[in-house]
Amino acid sequence: MLEHIGENINENFHLKSHKMNDNDYNKALSCKHLHVIKYAFAELTDSTFANIFLVSVSLNMIGNSI
């Protein structure tokens, strides 16, 4: 292999690397991305429900004390 270095010095070659489509990597990346979105949505839903519940309990306590 090393003995053939320099033989084809005038041969044209491409400096750009070939891009490969790695479907498994893309699927894993999209699953991870979807997991992050689902987690953020779950956190938002949880905090929204907790805040609404606390406001409702507070208003009920104020209403019942009057």
PDB file of N, CA, C and O in Angstrom, chain B, residues numbered from 101:
ATOM      1  N   MET B 101       0.820  -1.186   0.000  1.00  0.00           N
ATOM      2  CA  MET B 101       0.000   0.000   0.000  1.00  0.00           C
ATOM      3  C   MET B 101       0.869   1.257   0.000  1.00  0.00           C
ATOM      4  O   MET B 101       0.623   2.173  -0.785  1.00  0.00           O
ATOM      5  N   LEU B 102       1.861   1.314   0.852  1.00  0.00           N
ATOM      6  CA  LEU B 102       2.704   2.502   0.918  1.00  0.00           C
ATOM      7  C   LEU B 102       3.633   2.633  -0.281  1.00  0.00           C
ATOM      8  O   LEU B 102       4.112   3.728  -0.576  1.00  0.00           O
ATOM      9  N   GLU B 103       3.890   1.535  -0.971  1.00  0.00           N
ATOM     10  CA  GLU B 103       4.795   1.611  -2.119  1.00  0.00           C
ATOM     11  C   GLU B 103       4.157   2.300  -3.317  1.00  0.00           C
ATOM     12  O   GLU B 103       4.862   2.650  -4.264  1.00  0.00           O
ATOM     13  N   HIS B 104       2.843   2.505  -3.303  1.00  0.00           N
ATOM     14  CA  HIS B 104       2.156   3.144  -4.422  1.00  0.00           C
ATOM     15  C   HIS B 104       1.927   4.637  -4.196  1.00  0.00           C
ATOM     16  O   HIS B 104       1.218   5.274  -4.975  1.00  0.00           O
ATOM     17  N   ILE B 105       2.506   5.196  -3.161  1.00  0.00           N
ATOM     18  CA  ILE B 105       2.330   6.623  -2.890  1.00  0.00           C
ATOM     19  C   ILE B 105       3.064   7.421  -3.956  1.00  0.00           C
ATOM     20  O   ILE B 105       4.232   7.154  -4.243  1.00  0.00           O
ATOM     21  N   GLY B 106       2.392   8.387  -4.538  1.00  0.00           N
ATOM     22  CA  GLY B 106       2.998   9.275  -5.520  1.00  0.00           C
ATOM     23  C   GLY B 106       2.929   8.801  -6.949  1.00  0.00           C
ATOM     24  O   GLY B 106       3.338   9.538  -7.846  1.00  0.00           O
ATOM     25  N   GLU B 107       2.429   7.597  -7.211  1.00  0.00           N
ATOM     26  CA  GLU B 107       2.359   7.104  -8.586  1.00  0.00           C
ATOM     27  C   GLU B 107       1.338   7.879  -9.404  1.00  0.00           C
ATOM     28  O   GLU B 107       1.612   8.229 -10.552  1.00  0.00           O
ATOM     29  N   ASN B 108       0.198   8.146  -8.856  1.00  0.00           N
ATOM     30  CA  ASN B 108      -0.867   8.849  -9.566  1.00  0.00           C
ATOM     31  C   ASN B 108      -0.929  10.296  -9.088  1.00  0.00           C
ATOM     32  O   ASN B 108      -1.958  10.750  -8.588  1.00  0.00           O
ATOM     33  N   ILE B 109       0.160  11.000  -9.244  1.00  0.00           N
ATOM     34  CA  ILE B 109       0.234  12.355  -8.715  1.00  0.00           C
ATOM     35  C   ILE B 109      -0.651  13.323  -9.490  1.00  0.00           C
ATOM     36  O   ILE B 109      -1.087  14.329  -8.931  1.00  0.00           O
ATOM     37  N   ASN B 110      -0.927  13.044 -10.759  1.00  0.00           N
ATOM     38  CA  ASN B 110      -1.762  13.924 -11.565  1.00  0.00           C
ATOM     39  C   ASN B 110      -3.239  13.539 -11.527  1.00  0.00           C
ATOM     40  O   ASN B 110      -4.067  14.182 -12.171  1.00  0.00           O
ATOM     41  N   GLU B 111      -3.556  12.526 -10.798  1.00  0.00           N
ATOM     42  CA  GLU B 111      -4.940  12.067 -10.731  1.00  0.00           C
ATOM     43  C   GLU B 111      -5.788  13.073  -9.949  1.00  0.00           C
ATOM     44  O   GLU B 111      -5.387  13.538  -8.882  1.00  0.00           O
ATOM     45  N   ASN B 112      -6.951  13.401 -10.484  1.00  0.00           N
ATOM     46  CA  ASN B 112      -7.853  14.335  -9.801  1.00  0.00           C
ATOM     47  C   ASN B 112      -8.578  13.601  -8.680  1.00  0.00           C
ATOM     48  O   ASN B 112      -9.023  12.465  -8.845  1.00  0.00           O
ATOM     49  N   PHE B 113      -8.683  14.242  -7.586  1.00  0.00           N
ATOM     50  CA  PHE B 113      -9.440  13.675  -6.474  1.00  0.00           C
ATOM     51  C   PHE B 113     -10.245  14.794  -5.828  1.00  0.00           C
ATOM     52  O   PHE B 113      -9.909  15.973  -5.938  1.00  0.00           O
ATOM     53  N   HIS B 114     -11.320  14.391  -5.149  1.00  0.00           N
ATOM     54  CA  HIS B 114     -12.233  15.346  -4.541  1.00  0.00           C
ATOM     55  C   HIS B 114     -11.869  15.538  -3.070  1.00  0.00           C
ATOM     56  O   HIS B 114     -11.660  14.577  -2.329  1.00  0.00           O
ATOM     57  N   LEU B 115     -11.801  16.786  -2.680  1.00  0.00           N
ATOM     58  CA  LEU B 115     -11.494  17.083  -1.287  1.00  0.00           C
ATOM     59  C   LEU B 115     -12.724  17.011  -0.396  1.00  0.00           C
ATOM     60  O   LEU B 115     -12.607  16.895   0.824  1.00  0.00           O
ATOM     61  N   LYS B 116     -13.900  17.079  -1.004  1.00  0.00           N
ATOM     62  CA  LYS B 116     -15.128  17.016  -0.213  1.00  0.00           C
ATOM     63  C   LYS B 116     -15.390  15.574   0.223  1.00  0.00           C
ATOM     64  O   LYS B 116     -15.283  14.632  -0.563  1.00  0.00           O
ATOM     65  N   SER B 117     -15.729  15.442   1.467  1.00  0.00           N
ATOM     66  CA  SER B 117     -16.035  14.098   1.954  1.00  0.00           C
ATOM     67  C   SER B 117     -17.440  13.703   1.523  1.00  0.00           C
ATOM     68  O   SER B 117     -18.302  14.554   1.299  1.00  0.00           O
ATOM     69  N   HIS B 118     -17.647  12.429   1.416  1.00  0.00           N
ATOM     70  CA  HIS B 118     -18.959  11.919   1.029  1.00  0.00           C
ATOM     71  C   HIS B 118     -19.866  11.923   2.254  1.00  0.00           C
ATOM     72  O   HIS B 118     -19.489  11.447   3.325  1.00  0.00           O
ATOM     73  N   LYS B 119     -21.044  12.460   2.082  1.00  0.00           N
ATOM     74  CA  LYS B 119     -21.996  12.465   3.187  1.00  0.00           C
ATOM     75  C   LYS B 119     -22.770  11.158   3.170  1.00  0.00           C
ATOM     76  O   LYS B 119     -23.242  10.702   2.128  1.00  0.00           O
ATOM     77  N   MET B 120     -22.885  10.576   4.340  1.00  0.00           N
ATOM     78  CA  MET B 120     -23.621   9.325   4.460  1.00  0.00           C
ATOM     79  C   MET B 120     -24.933   9.612   5.173  1.00  0.00           C
ATOM     80  O   MET B 120     -24.994  10.448   6.074  1.00  0.00           O
ATOM     81  N   ASN B 121     -25.953   8.927   4.770  1.00  0.00           N
ATOM     82  CA  ASN B 121     -27.238   9.023   5.450  1.00  0.00           C
ATOM     83  C   ASN B 121     -27.313   7.921   6.491  1.00  0.00           C
ATOM     84  O   ASN B 121     -27.459   6.744   6.162  1.00  0.00           O
ATOM     85  N   ASP B 122     -27.212   8.315   7.734  1.00  0.00           N
ATOM     86  CA  ASP B 122     -27.289   7.357   8.833  1.00  0.00           C
ATOM     87  C   ASP B 122     -28.703   7.419   9.405  1.00  0.00           C
ATOM     88  O   ASP B 122     -29.001   8.242  10.271  1.00  0.00           O
ATOM     89  N   ASN B 123     -29.555   6.551   8.915  1.00  0.00           N
ATOM     90  CA  ASN B 123     -30.964   6.580   9.310  1.00  0.00           C
ATOM     91  C   ASN B 123     -31.160   6.263  10.785  1.00  0.00           C
ATOM     92  O   ASN B 123     -32.019   6.854  11.438  1.00  0.00           O
ATOM     93  N   ASP B 124     -30.364   5.330  11.316  1.00  0.00           N
ATOM     94  CA  ASP B 124     -30.506   4.979  12.728  1.00  0.00           C
ATOM     95  C   ASP B 124     -30.158   6.165  13.624  1.00  0.00           C
ATOM     96  O   ASP B 124     -30.834   6.420  14.621  1.00  0.00           O
ATOM     97  N   TYR B 125     -29.086   6.892  13.258  1.00  0.00           N
ATOM     98  CA  TYR B 125     -28.704   8.071  14.037  1.00  0.00           C
ATOM     99  C   TYR B 125     -29.796   9.137  13.963  1.00  0.00           C
ATOM    100  O   TYR B 125     -30.127   9.759  14.971  1.00  0.00           O
ATOM    101  N   ASN B 126     -30.349   9.345  12.779  1.00  0.00           N
ATOM    102  CA  ASN B 126     -31.412  10.344  12.625  1.00  0.00           C
ATOM    103  C   ASN B 126     -32.653   9.964  13.419  1.00  0.00           C
ATOM    104  O   ASN B 126     -33.302  10.828  14.009  1.00  0.00           O
ATOM    105  N   LYS B 127     -32.989   8.673  13.438  1.00  0.00           N
ATOM    106  CA  LYS B 127     -34.143   8.220  14.227  1.00  0.00           C
ATOM    107  C   LYS B 127     -33.901   8.430  15.717  1.00  0.00           C
ATOM    108  O   LYS B 127     -34.786   8.891  16.438  1.00  0.00           O
ATOM    109  N   ALA B 128     -32.696   8.088  16.175  1.00  0.00           N
ATOM    110  CA  ALA B 128     -32.372   8.266  17.589  1.00  0.00           C
ATOM    111  C   ALA B 128     -32.376   9.743  17.966  1.00  0.00           C
ATOM    112  O   ALA B 128     -32.844  10.115  19.042  1.00  0.00           O
ATOM    113  N   LEU B 129     -31.856  10.576  17.081  1.00  0.00           N
ATOM    114  CA  LEU B 129     -31.828  12.009  17.354  1.00  0.00           C
ATOM    115  C   LEU B 129     -33.233  12.589  17.395  1.00  0.00           C
ATOM    116  O   LEU B 129     -33.539  13.421  18.250  1.00  0.00           O
ATOM    117  N   SER B 130     -34.089  12.155  16.476  1.00  0.00           N
ATOM    118  CA  SER B 130     -35.460  12.673  16.478  1.00  0.00           C
ATOM    119  C   SER B 130     -36.222  12.168  17.697  1.00  0.00           C
ATOM    120  O   SER B 130     -37.047  12.895  18.253  1.00  0.00           O
ATOM    121  N   CYS B 131     -35.958  10.931  18.121  1.00  0.00           N
ATOM    122  CA  CYS B 131     -36.609  10.421  19.333  1.00  0.00           C
ATOM    123  C   CYS B 131     -36.170  11.225  20.552  1.00  0.00           C
ATOM    124  O   CYS B 131     -36.989  11.557  21.408  1.00  0.00           O
ATOM    125  N   LYS B 132     -34.886  11.537  20.629  1.00  0.00           N
ATOM    126  CA  LYS B 132     -34.377  12.332  21.747  1.00  0.00           C
ATOM    127  C   LYS B 132     -34.993  13.724  21.716  1.00  0.00           C
ATOM    128  O   LYS B 132     -35.378  14.266  22.752  1.00  0.00           O
ATOM    129  N   HIS B 133     -35.085  14.300  20.516  1.00  0.00           N
ATOM    130  CA  HIS B 133     -35.678  15.630  20.368  1.00  0.00           C
ATOM    131  C   HIS B 133     -37.148  15.599  20.782  1.00  0.00           C
ATOM    132  O   HIS B 133     -37.614  16.502  21.476  1.00  0.00           O
ATOM    133  N   LEU B 134     -37.877  14.571  20.362  1.00  0.00           N
ATOM    134  CA  LEU B 134     -39.284  14.452  20.743  1.00  0.00           C
ATOM    135  C   LEU B 134     -39.430  14.236  22.242  1.00  0.00           C
ATOM    136  O   LEU B 134     -40.372  14.732  22.860  1.00  0.00           O
ATOM    137  N   HIS B 135     -38.485  13.486  22.828  1.00  0.00           N
ATOM    138  CA  HIS B 135     -38.529  13.251  24.271  1.00  0.00           C
ATOM    139  C   HIS B 135     -38.352  14.565  25.029  1.00  0.00           C
ATOM    140  O   HIS B 135     -39.030  14.803  26.028  1.00  0.00           O
ATOM    141  N   VAL B 136     -37.451  15.408  24.561  1.00  0.00           N
ATOM    142  CA  VAL B 136     -37.231  16.702  25.210  1.00  0.00           C
ATOM    143  C   VAL B 136     -38.478  17.567  25.089  1.00  0.00           C
ATOM    144  O   VAL B 136     -38.865  18.235  26.048  1.00  0.00           O
ATOM    145  N   ILE B 137     -39.111  17.561  23.916  1.00  0.00           N
ATOM    146  CA  ILE B 137     -40.330  18.347  23.719  1.00  0.00           C
ATOM    147  C   ILE B 137     -41.451  17.822  24.614  1.00  0.00           C
ATOM    148  O   ILE B 137     -42.174  18.608  25.227  1.00  0.00           O
ATOM    149  N   LYS B 138     -41.599  16.500  24.692  1.00  0.00           N
ATOM    150  CA  LYS B 138     -42.640  15.912  25.543  1.00  0.00           C
ATOM    151  C   LYS B 138     -42.398  16.240  27.010  1.00  0.00           C
ATOM    152  O   LYS B 138     -43.337  16.527  27.752  1.00  0.00           O
ATOM    153  N   TYR B 139     -41.130  16.196  27.425  1.00  0.00           N
ATOM    154  CA  TYR B 139     -40.796  16.500  28.811  1.00  0.00           C
ATOM    155  C   TYR B 139     -41.106  17.960  29.131  1.00  0.00           C
ATOM    156  O   TYR B 139     -41.646  18.265  30.195  1.00  0.00           O
ATOM    157  N   ALA B 140     -40.766  18.860  28.213  1.00  0.00           N
ATOM    158  CA  ALA B 140     -41.047  20.282  28.432  1.00  0.00           C
ATOM    159  C   ALA B 140     -42.555  20.525  28.485  1.00  0.00           C
ATOM    160  O   ALA B 140     -43.033  21.311  29.303  1.00  0.00           O
ATOM    161  N   PHE B 141     -43.300  19.849  27.611  1.00  0.00           N
ATOM    162  CA  PHE B 141     -44.758  19.995  27.620  1.00  0.00           C
ATOM    163  C   PHE B 141     -45.348  19.453  28.916  1.00  0.00           C
ATOM    164  O   PHE B 141     -46.265  20.052  29.479  1.00  0.00           O
ATOM    165  N   ALA B 142     -44.831  18.327  29.390  1.00  0.00           N
ATOM    166  CA  ALA B 142     -45.323  17.748  30.642  1.00  0.00           C
ATOM    167  C   ALA B 142     -45.030  18.677  31.819  1.00  0.00           C
ATOM    168  O   ALA B 142     -45.871  18.850  32.701  1.00  0.00           O
ATOM    169  N   GLU B 143     -43.846  19.271  31.830  1.00  0.00           N
ATOM    170  CA  GLU B 143     -43.507  20.214  32.897  1.00  0.00           C
ATOM    171  C   GLU B 143     -44.416  21.435  32.859  1.00  0.00           C
ATOM    172  O   GLU B 143     -44.875  21.902  33.901  1.00  0.00           O
ATOM    173  N   LEU B 144     -44.677  21.951  31.661  1.00  0.00           N
ATOM    174  CA  LEU B 144     -45.556  23.112  31.517  1.00  0.00           C
ATOM    175  C   LEU B 144     -46.973  22.781  31.972  1.00  0.00           C
ATOM    176  O   LEU B 144     -47.602  23.567  32.681  1.00  0.00           O
ATOM    177  N   THR B 145     -47.469  21.619  31.566  1.00  0.00           N
ATOM    178  CA  THR B 145     -48.814  21.197  31.963  1.00  0.00           C
ATOM    179  C   THR B 145     -48.901  21.014  33.472  1.00  0.00           C
ATOM    180  O   THR B 145     -49.882  21.420  34.094  1.00  0.00           O
ATOM    181  N   ASP B 146     -47.884  20.406  34.055  1.00  0.00           N
ATOM    182  CA  ASP B 146     -47.871  20.166  35.494  1.00  0.00           C
ATOM    183  C   ASP B 146     -47.855  21.475  36.269  1.00  0.00           C
ATOM    184  O   ASP B 146     -48.617  21.640  37.221  1.00  0.00           O
ATOM    185  N   SER B 147     -46.999  22.402  35.873  1.00  0.00           N
ATOM    186  CA  SER B 147     -46.923  23.672  36.600  1.00  0.00           C
ATOM    187  C   SER B 147     -48.198  24.493  36.418  1.00  0.00           C
ATOM    188  O   SER B 147     -48.646  25.158  37.351  1.00  0.00           O
ATOM    189  N   THR B 148     -48.781  24.448  35.222  1.00  0.00           N
ATOM    190  CA  THR B 148     -50.033  25.177  34.986  1.00  0.00           C
ATOM    191  C   THR B 148     -51.158  24.614  35.842  1.00  0.00           C
ATOM    192  O   THR B 148     -51.916  25.369  36.450  1.00  0.00           O
ATOM    193  N   PHE B 149     -51.271  23.285  35.889  1.00  0.00           N
ATOM    194  CA  PHE B 149     -52.309  22.661  36.711  1.00  0.00           C
ATOM    195  C   PHE B 149     -52.099  22.980  38.186  1.00  0.00           C
ATOM    196  O   PHE B 149     -53.056  23.266  38.905  1.00  0.00           O
ATOM    197  N   ALA B 150     -50.846  22.932  38.637  1.00  0.00           N
ATOM    198  CA  ALA B 150     -50.566  23.211  40.048  1.00  0.00           C
ATOM    199  C   ALA B 150     -50.929  24.647  40.398  1.00  0.00           C
ATOM    200  O   ALA B 150     -51.505  24.898  41.456  1.00  0.00           O
ATOM    201  N   ASN B 151     -50.601  25.585  39.526  1.00  0.00           N
ATOM    202  CA  ASN B 151     -50.926  26.992  39.804  1.00  0.00           C
ATOM    203  C   ASN B 151     -52.434  27.223  39.817  1.00  0.00           C
ATOM    204  O   ASN B 151     -52.947  27.920  40.692  1.00  0.00           O
ATOM    205  N   ILE B 152     -53.141  26.646  38.859  1.00  0.00           N
ATOM    206  CA  ILE B 152     -54.599  26.800  38.818  1.00  0.00           C
ATOM    207  C   ILE B 152     -55.232  26.159  40.049  1.00  0.00           C
ATOM    208  O   ILE B 152     -56.175  26.705  40.622  1.00  0.00           O
ATOM    209  N   PHE B 153     -54.715  25.001  40.455  1.00  0.00           N
ATOM    210  CA  PHE B 153     -55.244  24.324  41.636  1.00  0.00           C
ATOM    211  C   PHE B 153     -55.026  25.166  42.889  1.00  0.00           C
ATOM    212  O   PHE B 153     -55.928  25.282  43.719  1.00  0.00           O
ATOM    213  N   LEU B 154     -53.841  25.756  43.036  1.00  0.00           N
ATOM    214  CA  LEU B 154     -53.566  26.581  44.213  1.00  0.00           C
ATOM    215  C   LEU B 154     -54.440  27.829  44.238  1.00  0.00           C
ATOM    216  O   LEU B 154     -54.913  28.229  45.302  1.00  0.00           O
ATOM    217  N   VAL B 155     -54.657  28.444  43.089  1.00  0.00           N
ATOM    218  CA  VAL B 155     -55.538  29.615  43.032  1.00  0.00           C
ATOM    219  C   VAL B 155     -56.961  29.208  43.392  1.00  0.00           C
ATOM    220  O   VAL B 155     -57.645  29.926  44.121  1.00  0.00           O
ATOM    221  N   SER B 156     -57.409  28.067  42.892  1.00  0.00           N
ATOM    222  CA  SER B 156     -58.761  27.592  43.188  1.00  0.00           C
ATOM    223  C   SER B 156     -58.926  27.304  44.678  1.00  0.00           C
ATOM    224  O   SER B 156     -59.940  27.670  45.273  1.00  0.00           O
ATOM    225  N   VAL B 157     -57.945  26.658  45.275  1.00  0.00           N
ATOM    226  CA  VAL B 157     -58.014  26.362  46.712  1.00  0.00           C
ATOM    227  C   VAL B 157     -58.005  27.654  47.515  1.00  0.00           C
ATOM    228  O   VAL B 157     -58.747  27.785  48.488  1.00  0.00           O
ATOM    229  N   SER B 158     -57.183  28.596  47.120  1.00  0.00           N
ATOM    230  CA  SER B 158     -57.118  29.875  47.843  1.00  0.00           C
ATOM    231  C   SER B 158     -58.442  30.622  47.754  1.00  0.00           C
ATOM    232  O   SER B 158     -58.921  31.152  48.756  1.00  0.00           O
ATOM    233  N   LEU B 159     -59.034  30.670  46.570  1.00  0.00           N
ATOM    234  CA  LEU B 159     -60.318  31.353  46.415  1.00  0.00           C
ATOM    235  C   LEU B 159     -61.419  30.650  47.194  1.00  0.00           C
ATOM    236  O   LEU B 159     -62.294  31.306  47.759  1.00  0.00           O
ATOM    237  N   ASN B 160     -61.384  29.319  47.231  1.00  0.00           N
ATOM    238  CA  ASN B 160     -62.380  28.579  48.017  1.00  0.00           C
ATOM    239  C   ASN B 160     -62.221  28.848  49.508  1.00  0.00           C
ATOM    240  O   ASN B 160     -63.213  28.980  50.226  1.00  0.00           O
ATOM    241  N   MET B 161     -60.976  28.931  49.976  1.00  0.00           N
ATOM    242  CA  MET B 161     -60.750  29.223  51.394  1.00  0.00           C
ATOM    243  C   MET B 161     -61.239  30.623  51.739  1.00  0.00           C
ATOM    244  O   MET B 161     -61.853  30.830  52.785  1.00  0.00           O
ATOM    245  N   ILE B 162     -60.965  31.587  50.859  1.00  0.00           N
ATOM    246  CA  ILE B 162     -61.426  32.957  51.100  1.00  0.00           C
ATOM    247  C   ILE B 162     -62.951  33.009  51.046  1.00  0.00           C
ATOM    248  O   ILE B 162     -63.587  33.653  51.881  1.00  0.00           O
ATOM    249  N   GLY B 163     -63.528  32.329  50.062  1.00  0.00           N
ATOM    250  CA  GLY B 163     -64.986  32.321  49.924  1.00  0.00           C
ATOM    251  C   GLY B 163     -65.678  31.648  51.091  1.00  0.00           C
ATOM    252  O   GLY B 163     -66.731  32.110  51.531  1.00  0.00           O
ATOM    253  N   ASN B 164     -65.113  30.573  51.599  1.00  0.00           N
ATOM    254  CA  ASN B 164     -65.726  29.861  52.723  1.00  0.00           C
ATOM    255  C   ASN B 164     -65.543  30.607  54.042  1.00  0.00           C
ATOM    256  O   ASN B 164     -66.349  30.440  54.958  1.00  0.00           O
ATOM    257  N   SER B 165     -64.519  31.412  54.151  1.00  0.00           N
ATOM    258  CA  SER B 165     -64.297  32.139  55.403  1.00  0.00           C
ATOM    259  C   SER B 165     -65.195  33.367  55.524  1.00  0.00           C
ATOM    260  O   SER B 165     -65.366  33.916  56.612  1.00  0.00           O
ATOM    261  N   ILE B 166     -65.759  33.784  54.415  1.00  0.00           N
ATOM    262  CA  ILE B 166     -66.638  34.970  54.459  1.00  0.00           C
ATOM    263  C   ILE B 166     -67.986  34.566  54.880  1.00  0.00           C
ATOM    264  O   ILE B 166     -68.879  35.407  54.983  1.00  0.00           O
TER     265      ILE B 166
END
